[in-house]
Amino acid sequence: MIVDDHEVVRRGIAEVIDRSEGMGIVAEAGSVAEGVRRAELVSPQVMLVDLQLPDGTGIDLMRAVRAKSPEIRAIVLTSFDDDTALAAALEVGAAAYVLKSVRGAEIAEVVRAVAAGRVLLDERTVTRRRKENDDPTEDLTPSELRVVELIGEGLSNREIAERLSIAEKTVKNHITSLLAKMGLQRRTQVAAWVAARKNHAWSSEPGTI
């Protein structure tokens, strides 16, 4: 069963699965409520679940389905490469976590593996990912963190100085320091990092692919 609020995405995945030997789509849904209802009706062996749904998250759906039908195995299929989402998926019993950027053949392989009882998402995966993706801002001072936020808003050094009521030279000193602490070389990399963090807000921006 595929649960995704974008029909084009559902159709694309369905085509891949239906072409794969021994597999087929038994149901589709576009929301948490619809997913819970259809899972109860058709009892799929595997669910492919998007994280963002109009009435909640894929985490909500997996938790609800697992409470009634713990034998249904779940795979998160999302565009969010996010450690918090990864950990939440593990907590509700997801067997795999797959990004939508993967090739169709890979999705089919993951579905087949999960249907056969394999678990591709475990605590070691989450722990390893967290170690690899430590927060680069953890050593920043409150002033430096504020400068990072304002760079992310697109403000110039002069505008940041005005917003914080400090000298422009002080802003430049903050930027030199925060770049070194974050392991970055340019101001534009800070802006890109902030933008990437905003794009990871999978649980608060329903409807984004």
C-alpha positions in Angstrom: 0.0 0.0 0.0 1.3 3.5 -0.9 0.4 6.5 1.3 1.4 9.8 -0.2 -0.7 12.9 -0.8 0.7 13.5 -4.3 -1.0 11.4 -6.9 1.9 11.7 -9.4 4.3 10.2 -6.8 1.8 7.4 -6.0 1.4 6.6 -9.7 5.2 6.5 -10.2 5.8 4.2 -7.3 2.8 2.0 -8.3 4.2 1.6 -11.8 7.6 0.5 -10.4 6.1 -2.0 -7.9 3.5 -3.4 -10.4 6.4 -4.1 -12.9 8.3 -6.0 -10.2 7.8 -9.8 -10.2 5.8 -11.1 -7.3 4.6 -7.7 -6.1 1.6 -5.5 -6.6 -0.3 -2.5 -5.2 -3.3 -3.4 -3.1 -4.3 0.2 -2.1 -3.4 3.8 -2.2 -4.1 6.6 0.3 -3.4 10.3 0.5 -3.8 11.1 4.2 -3.3 9.6 7.7 -7.1 8.9 8.2 -7.5 7.3 4.7 -4.3 5.3 5.2 -5.5 3.9 8.6 -8.9 3.0 7.1 -7.5 1.3 4.0 -4.8 -0.6 5.9 -7.5 -2.0 8.1 -9.6 -3.0 5.0 -6.8 -4.6 2.8 -4.2 -5.6 5.4 -1.2 -4.9 3.1 2.1 -6.8 3.8 4.1 -3.6 3.4 3.2 0.1 3.5 5.3 2.8 1.7 4.6 5.9 3.8 5.5 9.6 3.1 6.4 11.7 6.2 4.3 14.7 5.3 0.5 14.2 4.9 -2.3 16.8 5.0 -3.7 15.7 8.3 -0.6 14.6 10.2 2.7 12.8 9.5 3.7 9.3 8.3 4.8 8.7 11.9 1.2 9.2 13.1 0.0 6.8 10.5 2.5 4.1 11.3 1.8 4.4 15.0 -2.0 4.0 14.4 -1.6 1.1 12.0 0.9 -0.7 14.2 -1.5 -0.5 17.2 -4.2 -2.4 15.2 -2.1 -4.5 12.9 1.5 -5.0 14.1 2.2 -7.5 11.4 2.0 -4.8 8.7 5.6 -3.7 7.9 6.3 0.0 7.1 8.9 1.8 4.9 9.3 5.5 5.1 9.7 7.0 1.6 10.5 10.7 1.9 12.5 13.6 0.6 13.7 14.5 4.1 17.2 13.3 4.9 16.7 14.1 8.6 18.1 12.4 11.7 15.1 13.3 13.9 12.7 11.8 11.4 14.9 8.8 11.1 14.8 8.2 14.8 11.0 8.8 15.0 10.5 6.2 12.2 12.6 3.7 14.1 10.6 4.4 17.3 7.3 3.5 15.6 8.7 0.3 14.1 9.6 1.3 10.5 11.7 -1.4 8.8 13.4 1.0 6.3 13.9 4.7 5.5 14.3 5.5 1.8 14.8 8.9 0.1 12.6 9.7 -2.9 15.8 10.4 -4.9 16.5 6.7 -5.1 16.1 4.8 -8.4 12.8 2.9 -8.9 14.7 -0.5 -8.9 16.1 0.3 -5.4 12.6 1.0 -4.1 11.5 -2.4 -5.4 14.5 -4.1 -3.8 13.8 -2.5 -0.4 10.1 -3.5 -0.5 11.1 -7.1 -1.4 13.6 -7.2 1.5 11.2 -5.8 4.0 8.4 -8.1 2.9 10.8 -11.0 3.5 11.3 -9.9 7.1 14.5 -7.9 6.9 14.9 -4.7 8.9 17.1 -2.1 7.2 16.7 0.6 9.8 18.1 0.0 13.3 19.5 1.9 16.3 23.0 1.6 15.0 22.0 3.4 11.7 20.5 6.3 13.7 23.5 6.5 16.1 26.0 6.4 13.2 24.1 9.1 11.3 24.0 11.4 14.3 27.7 11.1 14.8 28.3 11.9 11.2 25.9 14.8 11.3 26.8 16.6 14.5 25.3 20.1 14.8 28.1 22.4 13.5 26.6 25.3 15.5 26.9 23.7 18.9 30.1 25.7 19.8 28.7 29.0 18.7 28.0 31.8 21.2 24.4 33.3 21.3 25.6 36.3 19.4 27.1 34.1 16.6 23.9 32.0 16.5 21.9 35.2 15.9 24.2 36.2 13.1 23.8 32.8 11.5 20.0 33.2 11.6 20.2 36.7 10.0 22.6 35.5 7.3 20.0 32.8 6.6 17.4 35.6 6.2 19.6 37.1 3.5 20.7 40.2 5.4 24.0 42.0 4.5 26.7 42.6 7.2 25.5 46.2 7.4 21.8 45.1 7.9 22.9 42.6 10.5 24.8 45.3 12.4 21.7 47.6 12.3 19.4 44.8 13.4 21.7 43.9 16.4 22.7 47.5 17.1 26.4 46.6 16.9 29.3 47.8 14.7 29.7 46.3 11.2 33.3 45.3 12.2 31.8 43.3 15.1 29.6 41.5 12.7 32.6 40.6 10.5 34.4 39.3 13.6 31.4 37.2 14.5 31.3 35.8 10.9 35.1 35.0 10.9 34.7 33.1 14.2 31.5 31.2 13.3 32.9 30.1 10.0 35.9 28.6 11.7 33.7 26.9 14.3 31.3 25.5 11.7 34.1 24.3 9.4 33.0 26.6 6.6 34.8 29.0 4.4 32.3 31.4 3.0 29.2 33.3 4.1 27.1 31.8 1.3 27.8 28.3 2.8 26.2 29.5 6.1 23.1 30.7 4.1 22.9 27.4 2.4 23.2 25.5 5.7 20.3 27.5 7.2 18.2 26.9 4.1 18.8 23.2 4.3 17.8 23.1 8.0 14.5 24.8 7.1 13.8 22.3 4.4 14.1 19.5 7.0 11.0 20.7 8.8 9.1 17.5 7.8 6.7 17.5 10.7 5.5 21.1 10.4 5.1 21.7 6.6 2.4 19.3 5.4 2.1 18.8 1.7 5.7 19.2 0.6 7.1 16.5 -1.6 
